[in-house]
Amino acid sequence: MSIAMLKKHRRLFFLLLMFALMIAASLSDPVHNAFNAGLEKLKPVIRHHDVLGLLLFFALSTLSAIAFFFSTAVMVPVAVYTWGKAATILLLWTSWLLGGAISYSIGRRPGRRLARWVVPKKKVANYEKKFSAKASFPLVLLFQLAVPSEIPGYVLGTLRYDFWKFIAAAAIGELPFAVAAVYLGESFMRRQYLPLTAIALGGIVFSAAALYFLHKRIDQ
């Protein structure tokens, strides 16, 4: 995989970076022990402010689906440790959907100027030229799977693509990433190297394939 491709596809870059950091931290006893000790100290604090902690995680996850410079990946293990896998998947999935709906609304209305500050302007402009309001649902779903989650909302909102079709594509497209993020976090905490490697490399291959087929379709 070339450096140029990683620069073009932030999702791949961060998957690789997160995988490398997780492996490095997991292999280091002092780092991993310090992380687990931090979780033990955080858990009673979050439990004491359960609703506030849940709302904060939801709000930050929503922001991560709107702004390209923000991610809650580092918070996922904390959420899994505190609320469990099923609840964390639901929190991530619904917050990312809300973030997608907000980015769609920003793209559709005069507030689109805000997009210049929260998404890569050139990348958004490039996709705006290649899509239309009549794009097929399978193509939009592939778009959702292939690029960082904040981009499709702005692009399809600007093009006035049907909102409910966009939400349906986002709901399908974000679910596997929410599940993968949660199980990746759990594998890290338990130092389960085989699942950690399998999930991370599987996500990278899946994203790379989606990006390849997306560009193949839109170039045609």
TORPA-4810 file (N, C-alpha, C, O; in nm, 3 decimals):
<nodes>
NODE_1_0.085_-0.120_0.000_0.000_0.000_0.000_0.088_0.124_0.000_0.176_0.137_0.085_M
NODE_2_0.068_0.216_-0.093_0.156_0.331_-0.107_0.125_0.439_-0.006_0.015_0.446_0.049_S
NODE_3_0.228_0.525_0.019_0.210_0.640_0.108_0.107_0.736_0.051_0.029_0.795_0.125_I
NODE_4_0.107_0.751_-0.082_0.010_0.842_-0.146_-0.133_0.797_-0.119_-0.221_0.880_-0.095_A
NODE_5_-0.157_0.667_-0.122_-0.291_0.617_-0.096_-0.332_0.643_0.047_-0.447_0.678_0.074_M
NODE_6_-0.239_0.626_0.141_-0.270_0.652_0.281_-0.305_0.798_0.302_-0.396_0.830_0.379_L
NODE_7_-0.234_0.887_0.235_-0.261_1.030_0.248_-0.400_1.063_0.194_-0.468_1.153_0.245_K
NODE_8_-0.442_0.991_0.090_-0.572_1.016_0.031_-0.685_0.959_0.115_-0.797_1.008_0.112_K
NODE_9_-0.653_0.854_0.190_-0.759_0.784_0.262_-0.729_0.785_0.411_-0.658_0.697_0.460_H
NODE_10_-0.781_0.881_0.481_-0.750_0.900_0.623_-0.796_0.782_0.707_-0.732_0.750_0.807_R
NODE_11_-0.905_0.717_0.668_-0.954_0.605_0.746_-0.850_0.492_0.749_-0.828_0.432_0.854_R
NODE_12_-0.787_0.464_0.636_-0.683_0.363_0.632_-0.564_0.403_0.718_-0.508_0.321_0.792_L
NODE_13_-0.526_0.529_0.707_-0.410_0.578_0.783_-0.432_0.561_0.933_-0.344_0.512_1.005_F
NODE_14_-0.550_0.601_0.981_-0.576_0.593_1.124_-0.595_0.449_1.171_-0.561_0.416_1.284_F
NODE_15_-0.648_0.363_1.084_-0.657_0.222_1.120_-0.518_0.162_1.139_-0.494_0.089_1.235_L
NODE_16_-0.428_0.194_1.047_-0.291_0.145_1.058_-0.221_0.202_1.180_-0.152_0.132_1.253_L
NODE_17_-0.241_0.333_1.202_-0.177_0.399_1.316_-0.229_0.342_1.448_-0.151_0.312_1.539_L
NODE_18_-0.361_0.326_1.457_-0.420_0.273_1.579_-0.374_0.129_1.604_-0.346_0.090_1.717_M
NODE_19_-0.367_0.051_1.497_-0.321_-0.087_1.510_-0.176_-0.091_1.560_-0.144_-0.169_1.650_F
NODE_20_-0.089_-0.008_1.503_0.051_-0.005_1.544_0.066_0.038_1.689_0.145_-0.020_1.764_A
NODE_21_-0.010_0.140_1.729_-0.004_0.188_1.867_-0.057_0.084_1.965_0.000_0.065_2.073_L
NODE_22_-0.166_0.017_1.927_-0.222_-0.085_2.015_-0.126_-0.202_2.035_-0.108_-0.250_2.147_M
NODE_23_-0.063_-0.246_1.926_0.033_-0.357_1.937_0.151_-0.315_2.024_0.195_-0.390_2.110_I
NODE_24_0.202_-0.194_1.999_0.316_-0.145_2.076_0.281_-0.134_2.225_0.359_-0.176_2.311_A
NODE_25_0.164_-0.077_2.254_0.123_-0.060_2.393_0.093_-0.194_2.460_0.124_-0.214_2.577_A
NODE_26_0.034_-0.285_2.383_-0.002_-0.415_2.439_0.122_-0.499_2.470_0.122_-0.575_2.567_S
NODE_27_0.226_-0.485_2.388_0.349_-0.561_2.409_0.431_-0.506_2.525_0.517_-0.576_2.580_L
NODE_28_0.405_-0.381_2.561_0.480_-0.319_2.671_0.403_-0.338_2.802_0.295_-0.282_2.819_S
NODE_29_0.458_-0.416_2.894_0.391_-0.439_3.022_0.365_-0.310_3.100_0.254_-0.291_3.149_D
NODE_30_0.463_-0.220_3.113_0.438_-0.097_3.189_0.325_-0.012_3.128_0.241_0.042_3.201_P
NODE_31_0.325_0.001_2.994_0.223_0.082_2.928_0.085_0.019_2.944_-0.012_0.087_2.979_V
NODE_32_0.075_-0.110_2.920_-0.054_-0.179_2.928_-0.106_-0.179_3.071_-0.225_-0.159_3.094_H
NODE_33_-0.017_-0.201_3.167_-0.059_-0.199_3.308_-0.104_-0.060_3.351_-0.200_-0.045_3.426_N
NODE_34_-0.034_0.042_3.301_-0.072_0.180_3.334_-0.209_0.212_3.274_-0.290_0.281_3.336_A
NODE_35_-0.234_0.162_3.152_-0.363_0.185_3.088_-0.475_0.119_3.168_-0.579_0.181_3.192_F
NODE_36_-0.455_-0.004_3.207_-0.557_-0.075_3.285_-0.578_-0.011_3.422_-0.691_-0.005_3.471_N
NODE_37_-0.469_0.038_3.483_-0.482_0.107_3.612_-0.563_0.235_3.594_-0.644_0.271_3.680_A
NODE_38_-0.540_0.302_3.481_-0.618_0.424_3.453_-0.765_0.394_3.436_-0.851_0.471_3.480_G
NODE_39_-0.796_0.280_3.370_-0.936_0.239_3.353_-1.001_0.212_3.488_-1.117_0.249_3.511_L
NODE_40_-0.927_0.148_3.577_-0.981_0.118_3.710_-1.014_0.246_3.787_-1.112_0.252_3.861_E
NODE_41_-0.931_0.348_3.767_-0.956_0.475_3.836_-1.070_0.554_3.772_-1.143_0.627_3.839_K
NODE_42_-1.082_0.539_3.639_-1.186_0.612_3.568_-1.325_0.554_3.590_-1.424_0.627_3.596_L
NODE_43_-1.332_0.423_3.604_-1.462_0.357_3.610_-1.551_0.409_3.722_-1.667_0.440_3.696_K
NODE_44_-1.502_0.422_3.848_-1.591_0.474_3.953_-1.632_0.619_3.929_-1.741_0.661_3.967_P
NODE_45_-1.542_0.696_3.866_-1.575_0.836_3.835_-1.690_0.842_3.736_-1.785_0.919_3.753_V
NODE_46_-1.680_0.759_3.630_-1.786_0.756_3.528_-1.914_0.700_3.587_-2.023_0.749_3.558_I
NODE_47_-1.901_0.596_3.670_-2.020_0.538_3.732_-2.090_0.639_3.823_-2.213_0.641_3.832_R
NODE_48_-2.010_0.721_3.890_-2.067_0.822_3.979_-2.140_0.930_3.900_-2.237_0.988_3.948_H
NODE_49_-2.092_0.955_3.780_-2.156_1.054_3.691_-2.198_0.981_3.563_-2.159_1.020_3.453_H
NODE_50_-2.276_0.875_3.579_-2.306_0.784_3.469_-2.372_0.854_3.351_-2.328_0.838_3.237_D
NODE_51_-2.475_0.931_3.378_-2.548_0.999_3.270_-2.460_1.102_3.202_-2.457_1.112_3.079_V
NODE_52_-2.387_1.180_3.282_-2.298_1.282_3.226_-2.189_1.218_3.142_-2.158_1.267_3.033_L
NODE_53_-2.130_1.109_3.191_-2.026_1.040_3.116_-2.079_0.984_2.985_-2.012_0.993_2.882_G
NODE_54_-2.198_0.927_2.989_-2.259_0.872_2.868_-2.289_0.982_2.766_-2.262_0.966_2.647_L
NODE_55_-2.343_1.094_2.814_-2.375_1.205_2.724_-2.248_1.265_2.664_-2.247_1.304_2.547_L
NODE_56_-2.142_1.272_2.745_-2.016_1.328_2.695_-1.957_1.238_2.587_-1.912_1.288_2.483_L
NODE_57_-1.958_1.107_2.609_-1.906_1.015_2.509_-1.990_1.023_2.381_-1.935_1.024_2.271_F
NODE_58_-2.122_1.030_2.396_-2.210_1.039_2.280_-2.183_1.168_2.202_-2.177_1.167_2.079_F
NODE_59_-2.168_1.280_2.275_-2.144_1.409_2.209_-2.011_1.411_2.136_-2.002_1.461_2.024_A
NODE_60_-1.907_1.356_2.199_-1.775_1.355_2.136_-1.772_1.261_2.016_-1.705_1.289_1.917_L
NODE_61_-1.844_1.149_2.025_-1.852_1.057_1.911_-1.928_1.120_1.795_-1.893_1.099_1.678_S
NODE_62_-2.031_1.197_1.827_-2.103_1.271_1.723_-2.012_1.370_1.655_-2.013_1.383_1.532_T
NODE_63_-1.932_1.442_1.734_-1.837_1.539_1.679_-1.736_1.470_1.588_-1.694_1.527_1.487_L
NODE_64_-1.695_1.349_1.625_-1.596_1.277_1.543_-1.650_1.242_1.405_-1.573_1.220_1.312_S
NODE_65_-1.784_1.236_1.391_-1.846_1.207_1.262_-1.871_1.334_1.181_-1.920_1.328_1.068_A
NODE_66_-1.836_1.449_1.238_-1.856_1.578_1.172_-1.724_1.641_1.132_-1.712_1.699_1.024_I
NODE_67_-1.624_1.631_1.220_-1.497_1.700_1.202_-1.383_1.602_1.174_-1.364_1.506_1.248_A
NODE_68_-1.308_1.628_1.067_-1.202_1.535_1.027_-1.085_1.533_1.124_-1.007_1.438_1.124_F
NODE_69_-1.071_1.638_1.206_-0.955_1.647_1.295_-0.980_1.585_1.432_-0.894_1.594_1.520_F
NODE_70_-1.096_1.523_1.451_-1.131_1.473_1.585_-1.170_1.326_1.578_-1.239_1.284_1.485_F
NODE_71_-1.126_1.249_1.676_-1.161_1.107_1.683_-1.175_1.064_1.828_-1.104_1.113_1.916_S
NODE_72_-1.269_0.972_1.852_-1.289_0.919_1.988_-1.236_0.776_2.001_-1.273_0.704_2.093_T
NODE_73_-1.149_0.737_1.908_-1.098_0.599_1.909_-1.033_0.564_2.043_-1.049_0.452_2.093_A
NODE_74_-0.960_0.659_2.100_-0.890_0.631_2.225_-0.986_0.611_2.342_-0.949_0.553_2.444_V
NODE_75_-1.110_0.660_2.327_-1.208_0.649_2.435_-1.289_0.519_2.429_-1.358_0.485_2.526_M
NODE_76_-1.280_0.447_2.318_-1.361_0.326_2.301_-1.331_0.220_2.408_-1.424_0.165_2.465_V
NODE_77_-1.203_0.190_2.436_-1.177_0.091_2.543_-1.237_0.131_2.677_-1.285_0.046_2.752_P
NODE_78_-1.234_0.262_2.708_-1.293_0.311_2.833_-1.443_0.284_2.834_-1.498_0.239_2.934_V
NODE_79_-1.509_0.312_2.721_-1.653_0.290_2.711_-1.688_0.142_2.723_-1.783_0.106_2.791_A
NODE_80_-1.610_0.056_2.656_-1.634_-0.088_2.664_-1.617_-0.137_2.807_-1.697_-0.216_2.856_V
NODE_81_-1.514_-0.089_2.872_-1.486_-0.129_3.010_-1.597_-0.085_3.105_-1.629_-0.154_3.202_Y
NODE_82_-1.657_0.031_3.075_-1.758_0.088_3.165_-1.899_0.038_3.136_-1.971_-0.001_3.228_T
NODE_83_-1.938_0.037_3.008_-2.078_0.006_2.974_-2.096_-0.127_2.903_-2.210_-0.173_2.886_W
NODE_84_-1.989_-0.190_2.861_-2.001_-0.318_2.791_-2.002_-0.302_2.640_-2.016_-0.191_2.588_G
NODE_85_-1.987_-0.413_2.569_-1.974_-0.409_2.423_-2.102_-0.362_2.354_-2.098_-0.272_2.270_K
NODE_86_-2.215_-0.422_2.389_-2.341_-0.392_2.319_-2.378_-0.245_2.333_-2.416_-0.180_2.235_A
NODE_87_-2.367_-0.192_2.454_-2.403_-0.051_2.476_-2.308_0.041_2.401_-2.351_0.142_2.345_A
NODE_88_-2.179_0.008_2.398_-2.082_0.093_2.329_-2.105_0.092_2.178_-2.095_0.195_2.113_T
NODE_89_-2.136_-0.025_2.123_-2.168_-0.032_1.979_-2.288_0.056_1.948_-2.287_0.131_1.850_I
NODE_90_-2.392_0.046_2.031_-2.512_0.127_2.009_-2.481_0.276_2.020_-2.530_0.355_1.940_L
NODE_91_-2.402_0.314_2.120_-2.364_0.454_2.137_-2.286_0.507_2.017_-2.315_0.615_1.966_L
NODE_92_-2.188_0.430_1.973_-2.108_0.473_1.858_-2.193_0.483_1.733_-2.187_0.583_1.660_L
NODE_93_-2.272_0.380_1.708_-2.352_0.376_1.585_-2.452_0.491_1.579_-2.460_0.560_1.477_W
NODE_94_-2.527_0.513_1.686_-2.628_0.620_1.685_-2.564_0.759_1.684_-2.616_0.850_1.619_T
NODE_95_-2.452_0.775_1.754_-2.386_0.907_1.754_-2.327_0.938_1.617_-2.331_1.053_1.573_S
NODE_96_-2.272_0.837_1.550_-2.220_0.859_1.415_-2.332_0.890_1.316_-2.314_0.971_1.225_W
NODE_97_-2.448_0.826_1.335_-2.562_0.859_1.249_-2.607_1.003_1.270_-2.635_1.074_1.174_L
NODE_98_-2.613_1.045_1.396_-2.649_1.183_1.425_-2.547_1.278_1.365_-2.583_1.380_1.306_L
NODE_99_-2.418_1.245_1.378_-2.315_1.328_1.319_-2.329_1.338_1.168_-2.310_1.444_1.109_G
NODE_100_-2.364_1.225_1.105_-2.386_1.225_0.960_-2.503_1.314_0.921_-2.496_1.387_0.823_G
NODE_101_-2.611_1.307_1.000_-2.728_1.391_0.972_-2.694_1.540_0.987_-2.742_1.623_0.910_A
NODE_102_-2.612_1.571_1.086_-2.571_1.712_1.106_-2.483_1.759_0.990_-2.502_1.869_0.939_I
NODE_103_-2.388_1.675_0.949_-2.300_1.714_0.838_-2.381_1.730_0.709_-2.352_1.818_0.628_S
NODE_104_-2.483_1.644_0.689_-2.571_1.656_0.573_-2.644_1.790_0.576_-2.654_1.858_0.474_Y
NODE_105_-2.694_1.829_0.694_-2.767_1.955_0.708_-2.677_2.075_0.683_-2.718_2.173_0.622_S
NODE_106_-2.553_2.066_0.732_-2.457_2.175_0.708_-2.428_2.188_0.560_-2.420_2.299_0.507_I
NODE_107_-2.411_2.074_0.492_-2.384_2.077_0.348_-2.501_2.131_0.268_-2.481_2.192_0.163_G
NODE_108_-2.622_2.109_0.316_-2.741_2.146_0.240_-2.780_2.293_0.257_-2.847_2.349_0.171_R
NODE_109_-2.738_2.354_0.366_-2.783_2.489_0.397_-2.669_2.590_0.388_-2.554_2.552_0.366_R
NODE_110_-2.701_2.718_0.406_-2.595_2.821_0.399_-2.481_2.797_0.496_-2.371_2.848_0.476_P
NODE_111_-2.506_2.719_0.603_-2.401_2.690_0.698_-2.288_2.608_0.639_-2.193_2.573_0.708_G
NODE_112_-2.298_2.576_0.509_-2.196_2.497_0.442_-2.057_2.561_0.453_-1.956_2.491_0.444_R
NODE_113_-2.052_2.691_0.472_-1.922_2.757_0.488_-1.845_2.698_0.604_-1.722_2.697_0.605_R
NODE_114_-1.919_2.649_0.704_-1.855_2.588_0.819_-1.776_2.465_0.780_-1.678_2.429_0.845_L
NODE_115_-1.819_2.400_0.672_-1.752_2.277_0.628_-1.606_2.301_0.595_-1.525_2.209_0.605_A
NODE_116_-1.571_2.422_0.554_-1.432_2.452_0.520_-1.340_2.432_0.639_-1.221_2.407_0.624_R
NODE_117_-1.397_2.443_0.758_-1.316_2.434_0.879_-1.311_2.293_0.936_-1.221_2.261_1.014_W
NODE_118_-1.404_2.208_0.898_-1.412_2.077_0.962_-1.390_1.958_0.869_-1.381_1.845_0.916_V
NODE_119_-1.381_1.981_0.738_-1.352_1.871_0.645_-1.249_1.919_0.543_-1.236_2.039_0.519_V
NODE_120_-1.176_1.824_0.481_-1.081_1.861_0.376_-1.155_1.918_0.254_-1.225_1.846_0.184_P
NODE_121_-1.138_2.048_0.231_-1.216_2.118_0.128_-1.193_2.058_-0.012_-1.289_2.039_-0.087_K
NODE_122_-1.068_2.030_-0.046_-1.038_1.979_-0.180_-1.101_1.842_-0.203_-1.151_1.813_-0.311_K
NODE_123_-1.096_1.758_-0.100_-1.152_1.623_-0.115_-1.303_1.629_-0.133_-1.359_1.558_-0.216_K
NODE_124_-1.369_1.715_-0.054_-1.514_1.730_-0.066_-1.550_1.782_-0.205_-1.642_1.731_-0.269_V
NODE_125_-1.477_1.885_-0.252_-1.505_1.942_-0.384_-1.485_1.839_-0.494_-1.560_1.837_-0.591_A
NODE_126_-1.385_1.754_-0.479_-1.357_1.650_-0.578_-1.472_1.550_-0.587_-1.512_1.512_-0.697_N
NODE_127_-1.525_1.509_-0.473_-1.636_1.413_-0.474_-1.766_1.478_-0.520_-1.851_1.412_-0.578_Y
NODE_128_-1.781_1.608_-0.494_-1.902_1.678_-0.541_-1.911_1.673_-0.693_-2.020_1.669_-0.749_E
NODE_129_-1.796_1.675_-0.759_-1.795_1.672_-0.906_-1.828_1.535_-0.961_-1.872_1.521_-1.075_K
NODE_130_-1.807_1.432_-0.879_-1.822_1.295_-0.928_-1.954_1.231_-0.889_-1.989_1.124_-0.940_K
NODE_131_-2.029_1.295_-0.800_-2.158_1.242_-0.758_-2.270_1.334_-0.805_-2.246_1.447_-0.849_F
NODE_132_-2.392_1.285_-0.796_-2.509_1.366_-0.829_-2.624_1.327_-0.737_-2.616_1.228_-0.665_S
NODE_133_-2.730_1.407_-0.740_-2.847_1.379_-0.656_-2.917_1.250_-0.698_-2.999_1.197_-0.624_A
NODE_134_-2.884_1.200_-0.818_-2.947_1.078_-0.869_-2.855_0.956_-0.857_-2.881_0.853_-0.920_K
NODE_135_-2.751_0.967_-0.778_-2.659_0.855_-0.761_-2.734_0.734_-0.705_-2.824_0.750_-0.623_A
NODE_136_-2.698_0.615_-0.749_-2.766_0.495_-0.703_-2.734_0.467_-0.557_-2.630_0.507_-0.505_S
NODE_137_-2.826_0.398_-0.490_-2.806_0.366_-0.348_-2.681_0.280_-0.326_-2.605_0.307_-0.232_F
NODE_138_-2.656_0.175_-0.408_-2.533_0.095_-0.389_-2.407_0.180_-0.398_-2.311_0.156_-0.324_P
NODE_139_-2.405_0.279_-0.489_-2.288_0.365_-0.503_-2.270_0.452_-0.379_-2.158_0.472_-0.332_L
NODE_140_-2.380_0.505_-0.326_-2.374_0.587_-0.205_-2.330_0.505_-0.085_-2.254_0.553_-0.001_V
NODE_141_-2.376_0.382_-0.078_-2.334_0.293_0.030_-2.184_0.264_0.020_-2.114_0.261_0.122_L
NODE_142_-2.135_0.243_-0.099_-1.993_0.221_-0.121_-1.914_0.346_-0.081_-1.806_0.336_-0.022_L
NODE_143_-1.966_0.461_-0.112_-1.907_0.589_-0.073_-1.896_0.598_0.079_-1.793_0.639_0.132_F
NODE_144_-2.002_0.559_0.147_-2.004_0.562_0.293_-1.900_0.467_0.353_-1.837_0.499_0.454_Q
NODE_145_-1.883_0.352_0.292_-1.788_0.253_0.342_-1.643_0.291_0.314_-1.553_0.252_0.388_L
NODE_146_-1.621_0.365_0.207_-1.485_0.388_0.158_-1.415_0.508_0.218_-1.293_0.507_0.231_A
NODE_147_-1.489_0.612_0.254_-1.424_0.736_0.297_-1.459_0.767_0.442_-1.554_0.712_0.495_V
NODE_148_-1.382_0.856_0.506_-1.413_0.896_0.644_-1.557_0.944_0.656_-1.608_1.009_0.565_P
NODE_149_-1.621_0.912_0.766_-1.766_0.930_0.781_-1.813_1.074_0.770_-1.930_1.097_0.741_S
NODE_150_-1.724_1.171_0.792_-1.769_1.311_0.786_-1.787_1.360_0.643_-1.857_1.459_0.621_E
NODE_151_-1.726_1.293_0.544_-1.728_1.345_0.407_-1.861_1.320_0.334_-1.913_1.414_0.274_I
NODE_152_-1.919_1.198_0.336_-2.043_1.176_0.260_-2.156_1.271_0.296_-2.229_1.315_0.208_P
NODE_153_-2.171_1.304_0.423_-2.279_1.394_0.464_-2.270_1.530_0.397_-2.368_1.580_0.343_G
NODE_154_-2.151_1.590_0.402_-2.133_1.722_0.341_-2.155_1.716_0.190_-2.221_1.803_0.133_Y
NODE_155_-2.098_1.615_0.125_-2.109_1.604_-0.020_-2.254_1.581_-0.063_-2.304_1.651_-0.150_V
NODE_156_-2.321_1.483_-0.002_-2.457_1.449_-0.044_-2.558_1.554_-0.001_-2.660_1.572_-0.066_L
NODE_157_-2.530_1.624_0.110_-2.615_1.736_0.149_-2.608_1.848_0.048_-2.710_1.906_0.011_G
NODE_158_-2.488_1.879_0.003_-2.469_1.984_-0.098_-2.541_1.950_-0.228_-2.597_2.038_-0.294_T
NODE_159_-2.538_1.822_-0.264_-2.600_1.778_-0.390_-2.750_1.757_-0.379_-2.817_1.725_-0.478_L
NODE_160_-2.805_1.775_-0.256_-2.948_1.754_-0.230_-2.990_1.610_-0.255_-3.100_1.583_-0.303_R
NODE_161_-2.901_1.517_-0.222_-2.936_1.376_-0.232_-3.045_1.346_-0.130_-3.050_1.409_-0.024_Y
NODE_162_-3.132_1.249_-0.160_-3.243_1.216_-0.071_-3.192_1.185_0.069_-3.106_1.098_0.087_D
NODE_163_-3.245_1.256_0.170_-3.194_1.245_0.308_-3.210_1.104_0.363_-3.117_1.052_0.425_F
NODE_164_-3.326_1.042_0.343_-3.352_0.912_0.404_-3.269_0.801_0.338_-3.231_0.704_0.404_W
NODE_165_-3.241_0.815_0.210_-3.152_0.720_0.146_-3.010_0.735_0.201_-2.939_0.637_0.222_K
NODE_166_-2.970_0.860_0.225_-2.838_0.884_0.283_-2.830_0.823_0.423_-2.731_0.758_0.456_F
NODE_167_-2.934_0.844_0.505_-2.933_0.790_0.641_-2.930_0.638_0.639_-2.861_0.576_0.720_I
NODE_168_-3.003_0.577_0.545_-3.003_0.431_0.533_-2.864_0.380_0.497_-2.817_0.281_0.553_A
NODE_169_-2.798_0.449_0.404_-2.662_0.410_0.365_-2.565_0.428_0.482_-2.477_0.345_0.505_A
NODE_170_-2.583_0.537_0.556_-2.497_0.563_0.672_-2.519_0.458_0.780_-2.423_0.411_0.842_A
NODE_171_-2.645_0.421_0.803_-2.676_0.321_0.905_-2.610_0.187_0.874_-2.556_0.121_0.962_A
NODE_172_-2.615_0.148_0.747_-2.552_0.022_0.706_-2.400_0.034_0.708_-2.330_-0.056_0.754_I
NODE_173_-2.351_0.147_0.658_-2.207_0.164_0.644_-2.131_0.183_0.774_-2.016_0.142_0.786_G
NODE_174_-2.195_0.245_0.874_-2.125_0.273_0.999_-2.127_0.154_1.096_-2.040_0.144_1.182_E
NODE_175_-2.224_0.065_1.081_-2.238_-0.046_1.176_-2.114_-0.135_1.184_-2.067_-0.163_1.295_L
NODE_176_-2.059_-0.181_1.070_-1.941_-0.268_1.083_-1.822_-0.199_1.148_-1.743_-0.264_1.217_P
NODE_177_-1.808_-0.068_1.127_-1.697_0.004_1.188_-1.718_0.021_1.339_-1.621_0.019_1.416_F
NODE_178_-1.843_0.038_1.380_-1.872_0.048_1.524_-1.842_-0.085_1.592_-1.782_-0.088_1.700_A
NODE_179_-1.884_-0.194_1.529_-1.858_-0.328_1.586_-1.708_-0.355_1.591_-1.657_-0.404_1.692_V
NODE_180_-1.638_-0.323_1.483_-1.493_-0.348_1.477_-1.419_-0.265_1.582_-1.326_-0.315_1.646_A
NODE_181_-1.459_-0.139_1.599_-1.393_-0.052_1.696_-1.407_-0.107_1.837_-1.312_-0.103_1.916_A
NODE_182_-1.524_-0.158_1.870_-1.550_-0.211_2.004_-1.470_-0.338_2.029_-1.407_-0.352_2.134_V
NODE_183_-1.473_-0.431_1.934_-1.400_-0.556_1.954_-1.248_-0.536_1.947_-1.172_-0.611_2.008_Y
NODE_184_-1.206_-0.434_1.872_-1.065_-0.399_1.869_-1.021_-0.349_2.007_-0.916_-0.387_2.057_L
NODE_185_-1.105_-0.262_2.066_-1.074_-0.210_2.199_-1.071_-0.319_2.304_-0.984_-0.320_2.391_G
NODE_186_-1.166_-0.411_2.295_-1.170_-0.521_2.393_-1.050_-0.613_2.376_-0.992_-0.657_2.475_E
NODE_187_-1.011_-0.642_2.252_-0.895_-0.728_2.228_-0.769_-0.665_2.283_-0.681_-0.734_2.335_S
NODE_188_-0.760_-0.533_2.272_-0.643_-0.463_2.327_-0.639_-0.477_2.479_-0.534_-0.509_2.536_F
NODE_189_-0.752_-0.454_2.544_-0.756_-0.461_2.690_-0.719_-0.600_2.740_-0.653_-0.614_2.843_M
NODE_190_-0.762_-0.704_2.668_-0.738_-0.842_2.710_-0.606_-0.897_2.657_-0.569_-1.011_2.688_R
NODE_191_-0.536_-0.817_2.577_-0.409_-0.857_2.516_-0.427_-0.984_2.434_-0.348_-1.078_2.442_R
NODE_192_-0.534_-0.985_2.355_-0.562_-1.098_2.265_-0.508_-1.062_2.126_-0.577_-0.998_2.046_Q
NODE_193_-0.386_-1.102_2.100_-0.316_-1.055_1.980_-0.376_-1.106_1.850_-0.377_-1.034_1.750_Y
NODE_194_-0.424_-1.229_1.850_-0.480_-1.283_1.726_-0.606_-1.209_1.684_-0.615_-1.166_1.569_L
NODE_195_-0.707_-1.192_1.773_-0.825_-1.112_1.734_-0.788_-0.967_1.702_-0.844_-0.908_1.609_P
NODE_196_-0.696_-0.910_1.779_-0.654_-0.772_1.755_-0.598_-0.756_1.615_-0.634_-0.663_1.543_L
NODE_197_-0.510_-0.847_1.577_-0.449_-0.840_1.443_-0.552_-0.868_1.334_-0.554_-0.799_1.232_T
NODE_198_-0.636_-0.969_1.356_-0.735_-1.007_1.255_-0.834_-0.894_1.228_-0.865_-0.864_1.113_A
NODE_199_-0.884_-0.831_1.335_-0.981_-0.723_1.319_-0.918_-0.602_1.252_-0.977_-0.543_1.161_I
NODE_200_-0.798_-0.566_1.297_-0.732_-0.448_1.241_-0.698_-0.467_1.094_-0.730_-0.382_1.011_A
NODE_201_-0.635_-0.579_1.061_-0.598_-0.603_0.921_-0.722_-0.624_0.835_-0.725_-0.584_0.718_L
NODE_202_-0.825_-0.688_0.891_-0.950_-0.705_0.817_-1.014_-0.571_0.784_-1.064_-0.551_0.673_G
NODE_203_-1.013_-0.479_0.881_-1.067_-0.345_0.858_-0.989_-0.269_0.753_-1.047_-0.197_0.672_G
NODE_204_-0.857_-0.283_0.755_-0.773_-0.214_0.658_-0.798_-0.267_0.517_-0.812_-0.189_0.423_I
NODE_205_-0.803_-0.399_0.504_-0.828_-0.459_0.373_-0.968_-0.422_0.322_-0.986_-0.390_0.205_V
NODE_206_-1.066_-0.426_0.412_-1.204_-0.392_0.375_-1.212_-0.247_0.326_-1.274_-0.220_0.223_F
NODE_207_-1.149_-0.154_0.399_-1.153_-0.013_0.361_-1.080_0.011_0.230_-1.125_0.089_0.146_S
NODE_208_-0.965_-0.055_0.214_-0.889_-0.039_0.090_-0.968_-0.091_-0.031_-0.967_-0.029_-0.137_A
NODE_209_-1.037_-0.204_-0.013_-1.117_-0.260_-0.121_-1.234_-0.168_-0.156_-1.265_-0.147_-0.273_A
NODE_210_-1.299_-0.115_-0.051_-1.412_-0.023_-0.074_-1.365_0.101_-0.149_-1.434_0.148_-0.240_A
NODE_211_-1.250_0.154_-0.112_-1.196_0.272_-0.179_-1.163_0.241_-0.325_-1.190_0.322_-0.414_L
NODE_212_-1.104_0.125_-0.349_-1.069_0.085_-0.486_-1.194_0.075_-0.574_-1.197_0.130_-0.684_Y
NODE_213_-1.295_0.004_-0.525_-1.417_-0.014_-0.605_-1.497_0.115_-0.619_-1.564_0.136_-0.720_F
NODE_214_-1.490_0.202_-0.519_-1.557_0.332_-0.531_-1.498_0.412_-0.646_-1.572_0.461_-0.732_L
NODE_215_-1.367_0.424_-0.649_-1.303_0.503_-0.755_-1.317_0.435_-0.891_-1.324_0.503_-0.994_H
NODE_216_-1.321_0.305_-0.892_-1.344_0.234_-1.018_-1.481_0.266_-1.073_-1.497_0.287_-1.193_K
NODE_217_-1.583_0.270_-0.983_-1.721_0.300_-1.024_-1.736_0.444_-1.071_-1.793_0.470_-1.177_R
NODE_218_-1.685_0.538_-0.992_-1.707_0.680_-1.027_-1.622_0.723_-1.146_-1.659_0.816_-1.217_I
NODE_219_-1.509_0.657_-1.168_-1.428_0.689_-1.286_-1.494_0.639_-1.414_-1.470_0.691_-1.523_D
NODE_220_-1.578_0.535_-1.398_-1.651_0.485_-1.514_-1.769_0.574_-1.549_-1.842_0.545_-1.645_Q
</nodes>
